[in-house]
Amino acid sequence: MKLNPVDEMVACYGRALHVLSEQWPVMDGDEEVGPIRAMNEASRVVAENQIKRITSGRLTVADLDPETAMALTAYGIWGLNSFPYDEALNLSRSLNIVLTAKSGGYRIEGNMIGINQEAGGSRGRSRASSAGDNDYHAPLLRSGSKLRLALPEERNTKRLESPLTDWDVLHGLIQSYRESDITGARPYLEKHATGHEERILDLLDVWAKEMVDPDLRREAETLRFGLKMN
């Protein structure tokens, strides 16, 4: 039907409820499957298909840590634009990932993705002005009822120097390239992605493929080409 990803998510709810009502009662062992679970199960399938689509089948939800799975799916649906918190909440529930507000740095515990409160001012503020301490540890930023993905240059330097997730490694790789070209990006990848370099490169491919900004797309493509040649 050529629906966009958000409309796909909404459309699946009606279909799931239709099937549920036709087959009522639906049981999972001794547990009755209710409408909320049916919608979450349906949206999970849509979210998993979304990741398969944007990675051309190279990655699945099971391949990714929870923060990366949520960030990647959000990126595939909304790009770097703002999106409603409620829609992100529905998406996170379908992936069994908890949206967790954090005031600064944090440890990842269980299936969660951190959210930092967005400070005032424009996007992509200089790290030099904040010395890295006031930049964002979390990949998601909240402003009122909206969320958006933090840009690589907005992420906290300490978080990227000691990445906790593959999404951190992706952002750290991009920042290393900006600071030191391929000569900085290659050692960063080798240090933080030993044994799963291809997964990070797949994320970089998606970053480039789904990027609307032509300069940022070209940057990612050049970085990927440079890593492939070295």
C-alpha positions in Angstrom: 0.0 0.0 0.0 3.1 2.2 0.0 2.4 3.4 3.6 5.1 5.3 5.5 6.5 3.6 8.6 4.3 5.5 11.0 1.1 4.7 9.1 2.2 1.1 8.8 2.4 1.0 12.6 -1.1 2.5 13.0 -2.6 0.3 10.3 -1.3 -2.9 11.9 -3.4 -2.2 15.1 -6.7 -2.4 13.2 -5.7 -5.6 11.5 -4.5 -7.2 14.7 -7.7 -6.3 16.5 -9.8 -7.6 13.6 -8.0 -11.0 13.8 -8.2 -11.0 17.6 -12.0 -10.5 17.5 -12.5 -13.1 14.8 -10.6 -15.7 16.8 -11.7 -14.7 20.3 -10.7 -15.9 22.8 -7.0 -16.1 21.9 -4.9 -17.9 24.4 -1.1 -18.0 25.0 -1.0 -21.1 27.2 -3.3 -20.3 30.1 -3.1 -16.5 29.5 -5.7 -14.7 27.5 -4.3 -12.4 24.8 -6.0 -9.0 25.2 -6.2 -6.0 22.7 -3.1 -4.2 24.1 -0.9 -7.2 23.7 -2.3 -7.9 20.3 -1.4 -4.3 19.2 2.1 -4.5 20.7 2.7 -7.8 19.0 1.6 -6.4 15.6 3.7 -3.3 16.0 6.7 -5.4 17.0 6.5 -7.2 13.6 6.3 -3.8 11.8 9.3 -2.5 13.8 11.3 -5.7 13.1 10.5 -5.4 9.4 11.5 -1.8 9.5 15.0 -2.7 10.7 15.3 -5.5 8.1 14.2 -3.0 5.4 16.6 -0.2 6.2 19.5 -2.6 6.7 18.6 -4.6 3.5 18.2 -7.7 5.7 21.7 -7.5 7.1 20.6 -6.8 10.7 17.6 -7.8 12.8 16.4 -6.6 16.2 18.1 -9.6 17.8 21.5 -8.5 16.5 21.3 -5.1 18.3 21.5 -3.9 21.9 18.2 -2.2 23.0 19.4 1.4 22.7 20.7 0.8 19.2 17.6 -1.1 18.1 15.4 1.8 19.3 17.6 4.5 17.9 18.0 2.8 14.6 14.3 2.2 14.2 13.5 5.8 15.2 16.1 7.0 12.7 14.6 4.8 9.9 11.1 6.2 10.6 11.8 9.9 11.5 15.3 10.6 10.6 16.8 13.4 12.6 13.4 15.2 12.8 11.4 15.6 16.0 8.6 13.1 16.7 5.9 12.8 19.3 6.8 11.2 22.6 3.6 9.1 22.5 4.5 7.5 19.1 8.0 6.7 20.4 6.4 5.2 23.5 4.3 2.9 21.3 7.3 1.9 19.3 9.4 1.2 22.4 6.7 -1.0 23.9 6.5 -3.0 20.7 10.3 -3.6 20.9 10.0 -4.3 24.7 12.3 -1.4 25.4 11.7 1.1 28.2 12.1 4.9 27.6 14.0 6.1 30.6 14.6 9.7 31.5 18.1 10.4 32.7 19.5 13.7 34.0 23.0 13.0 32.7 25.3 10.0 32.5 23.9 6.5 33.4 24.5 2.8 33.4 22.4 0.7 31.0 20.3 -1.8 32.9 18.1 -4.2 31.0 16.1 -3.3 27.9 16.1 0.5 28.1 17.1 3.6 26.1 18.1 6.8 27.9 16.5 10.2 27.3 18.2 13.4 28.3 16.3 16.7 28.6 17.2 19.0 25.7 18.9 22.2 26.8 18.0 25.5 25.2 19.8 26.7 22.1 20.4 25.4 18.7 21.3 21.9 17.6 24.8 20.8 17.2 26.3 23.3 19.7 30.0 23.3 20.0 31.7 20.8 22.3 34.4 23.2 22.9 31.9 25.6 24.6 30.8 22.9 27.1 34.1 20.9 27.4 32.0 17.7 26.8 30.5 17.8 30.3 27.2 19.3 29.3 26.6 17.3 26.2 24.2 14.4 26.0 25.0 10.9 27.2 21.7 9.6 25.9 20.9 9.0 22.3 17.4 10.5 22.7 16.6 14.1 23.6 13.2 15.4 24.9 11.8 18.9 24.6 8.2 19.1 25.8 6.1 16.4 24.2 8.7 15.8 21.4 11.7 13.6 21.1 14.6 13.6 18.6 17.8 11.7 18.2 20.9 13.5 19.4 23.5 14.4 16.7 26.9 12.9 16.9 28.4 16.3 17.8 26.0 16.7 20.6 27.0 13.5 22.4 29.1 13.6 25.5 32.8 13.0 24.7 33.2 10.7 27.7 30.3 8.5 26.5 31.8 8.2 23.0 35.3 7.5 24.4 33.9 4.7 26.5 30.9 3.6 24.4 28.1 1.5 26.0 26.2 0.6 22.8 26.8 0.2 19.0 24.9 3.5 18.5 27.6 5.2 20.7 30.3 3.5 18.5 28.6 4.8 15.3 28.6 8.4 16.7 32.1 8.1 18.0 33.3 6.8 14.7 31.7 9.8 12.9 33.2 12.2 15.4 36.7 10.6 15.1 36.5 11.0 11.4 35.6 14.6 11.7 38.5 15.3 14.0 41.2 13.2 12.5 40.0 11.8 9.1 40.4 8.1 8.4 43.6 8.0 10.4 41.5 8.7 13.5 38.4 6.7 12.5 40.2 3.5 11.7 41.8 3.1 15.2 38.6 4.1 16.9 36.7 1.3 15.0 39.4 -1.3 15.8 39.4 -0.3 19.5 35.7 -0.3 20.1 34.2 -2.7 17.6 36.6 -5.6 17.7 34.7 -8.7 16.5 31.7 -6.8 15.3 33.1 -4.3 12.9 30.7 -5.3 10.1 27.7 -4.5 12.4 29.0 -1.0 12.9 29.7 -0.6 9.2 26.1 -1.8 8.5 24.9 1.0 10.8 27.1 3.5 9.0 25.6 2.3 5.7 22.1 3.0 7.1 23.1 6.4 8.4 24.2 7.3 4.9 21.3 5.7 3.1 18.6 7.3 5.2 20.3 10.7 5.6 18.4 13.6 4.1 21.1 16.2 4.4 23.3 15.8 1.3 26.5 17.0 3.1 26.1 14.5 6.0 25.2 11.7 3.5 28.4 12.4 1.5 30.4 12.5 4.7 29.2 9.1 5.8 29.7 7.6 2.3 33.3 9.0 2.2 34.0 7.6 5.7 32.6 4.2 4.6 34.7 4.2 1.4 37.8 5.2 3.4 37.3 2.4 5.9 36.8 -0.1 3.1 40.0 0.9 1.4 42.2 0.7 4.5 
